[in-house]
Amino acid sequence: MADHYDVLGVQQDASDADIKQAYRRLARELHPDVNPSPEAAERFKDVTHAYDVLSDPEQRRRYDAGPQADSHFGGAGGFSDIFDAFFGGGGGGGRGNGPRSRAERGQDALLRIDVDLDEVVFGTHKDVEVDTAVLCETCGGSCCAPGTSPQTCDICGGTGHIQRQVRSLLGNVVTSAPCGTCRGYGTVIPSPCPTCQGQGRVRARRTVPVDVPAGVDSGLRLQMPGQGEVGPAGGPSGDLYLEIRVRHHDVFSRDGDDLLATLEVQMTDAVLGTNTTIDGLDGPVELEIRPGVQSADVLVIKDRGITKLRGNGRGDLRVGVQVVTPTKLSHKERQLVEQLAKSHRAPKPQLARFQQGMFGKLRDRFFNF
């Protein structure tokens, strides 16, 4: 198993701040949302596990002590494990007999944020208000009133455990259980902090800056390491997860990285053809409508869709044509249409042969909106 310090790239005497900074740097580099490769996912697991161990003072102390610290039987290890399994403690003061730390990792937090479709095209920056647990400024996470400090528990003598000798089929066995007075911490707090009531943290509202990448879609979660709740007694912060919800747009919709829209074309423009300009999500778009365009025809404008989430380039803008037939005509207009009908000699309406392409257009045109 790789050394936890080597995994995080820090020295063995690194401070808690150095360890947290190293973890945040590696998490930003290796998180699956940023680096989807299998190698990065495996390294991300190792980095997270190493941080979980080294960020907890008790686990780090045991890790630094090495495997030999787990046994009082010359490195055999087995006897201590047997007593732990059967009697809930150690067979004479091995693993699990030290006091546990008050500082624990804080819980992760989940928030949902709304973004507009035009913000998805190139990404956006948002300041998110988070109601969460933060470090108590009065005690700085010590849980004690100013000017006081934790006192060694006089029941367990600071070990956090009470040892008892019991008779069993194997003879006299020493069992160990958490101290009921200090709850296994080894210390008691005679004067809790009046601000946080001895928790080392308080509820507060804070602002978290968020860079929402381009190409996100509803349901995607962004992980922000260390931006969740501060742990009890000033323990490491959990992570903040932001679930994206893209707001409905009145004109444009989305199909993967492509943008979809409907263009209403007057009958005369459909017959004669025309050029027009529409307002895209990122600026004007020039469109050429060829003579004889039909309803359900799709005009494709390359690279005017959404920026791809993991990769280069953009999707396309697909504009479905809807030819508008006038419903109210003046007397003169009706005469002109009748003259056109007589001169054109169009066939009577009839059922057409099945065309796969036509129905494909209709499916893409309507069902994807």
Secondary structure by P-SEA (a helix, b strand, c coil): cccccccccccccccaaaaaaaaaaaaaaccccccccaaaaaaaaaaaaaaaaaacaaaaaaaaacccccccccccaaaaaaaaacccccccccccccbbbcbbbbbbbbbbbbbccccccccbbbbbbbbcccccccccccccccccccccccccccccbbbbbbbccccbbbbbbcccccccccccccccccccccccbbbbbbbbbbbccccccccbbbbbcccccccccccbbbbbbbbbbbcccccccccccbbbbbbbbccccccccccccccccccbbbbbbcccccccbbbbbcccccccccccbbbbbbbbbbbbbbccccaaaaaaaaaaaaaaccccbbbbcccaaaaaaaaaacccc
